[in-house]
């Protein structure tokens, strides 16, 4: 599913249940909550024997690889926070927005598949969301989120979303892949 399909279904009268998330900090670190959907959530995983501290580290590392910036790549892989990894990702040399736009969704899907499939508690949590629509309710992100906060009166209406919710749709893709593995 993508935003166009969701909006079409909404226009035709179909209604879904949503799970809104934004932020990566758990109130009780021993309990998995919807904060695990954040790219910044601390949950390490490996792809091709390379360690990633967060999905944000993976995304920014893949950005550096895509544009051949080995110097920034090595800094991203050793960054001590997802915020630093993101800042380094903004420094990737040779960045071309159209190329990034063509690859970024699959990169985020691949990173999150590794994150959720390699961490059993996260696997269980994402599968527990069943068929609900996962929505990054970030008021500041109109690409990966919906550009609305959780308390916005229009949040339940995808026709009113200001953003694309790419992270939510990527996570639903990951969930679907994990469901098929059962």
C-alpha positions in Angstrom: 0.0 0.0 0.0 1.0 3.6 -0.6 -0.5 7.0 0.1 -2.3 7.1 -3.2 -4.0 3.8 -2.6 -4.9 4.7 1.0 -6.4 7.9 -0.1 -8.4 6.2 -2.9 -9.8 3.7 -0.4 -10.6 6.5 2.1 -12.5 8.4 -0.6 -14.5 5.2 -1.4 -15.5 4.9 2.3 -13.0 2.3 3.6 -11.7 3.1 7.1 -8.7 1.7 8.8 -7.2 1.7 12.3 -4.0 3.6 12.6 -1.0 3.4 14.9 0.7 6.8 15.2 4.3 7.1 16.3 6.9 9.7 16.6 10.1 9.6 18.8 12.5 6.9 19.7 12.8 7.0 23.5 11.1 4.3 25.6 9.6 5.4 28.9 10.6 1.9 30.2 13.5 0.5 28.3 12.5 -3.1 29.1 9.1 -2.7 27.3 8.8 -2.5 23.5 6.4 0.2 22.4 5.6 1.9 19.1 8.8 4.0 19.6 10.6 1.0 18.1 9.3 2.2 14.7 11.6 5.2 14.8 14.7 5.2 12.6 16.5 6.4 15.7 15.4 3.6 17.9 18.5 1.9 19.4 18.4 -1.6 18.0 21.5 -2.9 16.4 21.5 -5.3 13.4 24.0 -6.6 10.8 23.8 -6.7 7.0 26.7 -8.3 5.1 28.7 -8.6 8.3 28.5 -4.8 8.9 27.1 -3.6 12.3 24.5 -0.8 12.4 23.5 0.8 15.7 20.2 2.1 14.3 18.1 2.1 11.1 19.2 5.7 10.7 22.8 4.6 10.6 22.0 2.1 7.9 20.0 4.6 5.8 22.8 7.2 5.9 25.5 4.6 5.3 23.6 3.5 2.2 23.3 7.1 1.1 27.0 7.4 1.3 27.5 4.1 -0.6 25.0 5.1 -3.3 27.1 8.3 -4.1 30.5 6.7 -3.5 31.5 8.8 -0.5 33.7 6.3 1.4 35.1 9.0 3.8 31.6 9.9 5.1 30.6 6.3 5.1 33.3 5.3 7.5 32.3 8.2 9.8 28.6 7.2 9.7 29.4 3.6 10.6 31.2 4.8 13.8 28.9 7.7 14.7 27.9 7.5 18.3 24.3 8.6 17.7 21.7 8.6 15.0 21.6 12.4 15.1 25.3 12.4 14.2 24.8 9.8 11.5 22.0 12.0 10.0 24.2 15.1 10.1 27.0 13.2 8.4 24.5 11.9 5.8 23.8 15.5 4.9 27.5 15.9 4.0 27.6 13.1 1.4 29.5 14.4 -1.7 28.0 14.1 -5.1 24.4 13.8 -3.7 21.8 14.0 -6.5 18.2 14.3 -5.1 16.5 12.4 -8.0 18.8 9.4 -7.6 18.3 9.4 -3.8 14.5 9.6 -4.3 14.6 6.6 -6.5 16.4 4.5 -3.9 15.6 5.8 -0.5 12.4 3.9 0.1 13.9 0.5 -0.7 17.0 1.4 1.5 14.7 2.1 4.4 12.7 -1.1 3.8 15.9 -3.2 3.7 17.3 -1.7 6.9 14.1 -2.1 8.8 13.6 -5.6 7.6 17.1 -6.4 9.1 16.3 -4.5 12.3 12.9 -6.2 12.8 13.8 -9.7 11.6 17.0 -9.9 13.7 15.4 -8.8 17.0 12.7 -11.2 18.1 11.0 -8.8 20.4 10.7 -6.3 17.6 9.4 -9.0 15.2 6.7 -9.8 17.7 5.8 -6.2 18.2 5.5 -5.2 14.5 3.5 -8.4 13.8 1.2 -7.5 16.7 0.1 -4.4 14.7 -1.8 -6.8 12.3 -3.1 -4.8 9.4 -3.2 -1.4 11.0 -1.8 1.6 9.1 1.5 2.7 10.6 1.8 6.4 10.6 4.8 8.6 11.5 3.0 11.5 13.1 5.9 14.0 12.8 4.7 17.6 12.5 8.1 18.5 10.9 8.7 15.7 8.4 6.6 15.7 5.2 8.6 13.0 3.5 8.9 10.1 6.0 6.1 11.4 8.2 2.7 13.0 7.6 3.6 16.6 8.6 0.9 16.5 11.3 1.2 15.9 15.1 -0.8 13.2 16.9 -3.2 15.8 18.4 -4.1 17.3 15.0 -7.8 17.0 14.4 -7.2 15.8 10.8 -4.8 13.0 11.7 -7.4 10.3 10.9 -8.0 11.6 7.4 -5.2 10.7 5.0 -6.7 13.2 2.5 -5.6 15.9 5.0 -2.0 14.6 5.6 0.6 17.1 4.6 3.3 14.4 4.1 3.9 11.1 2.3 4.4 8.8 5.4 7.1 6.9 3.6 8.4 5.5 6.9 5.0 4.1 7.8 4.6 2.5 4.4 8.1 1.1 4.6 7.3 -0.5 8.0 4.1 -2.0 6.6 6.1 -3.5 3.8 8.5 -5.0 6.4 5.5 -6.3 8.4 4.1 -8.0 5.3 7.4 -9.7 4.5 7.6 -11.0 8.1 4.0 -12.2 8.0 4.9 -14.2 4.8 7.8 -15.9 6.7 5.5 -17.3 9.3 
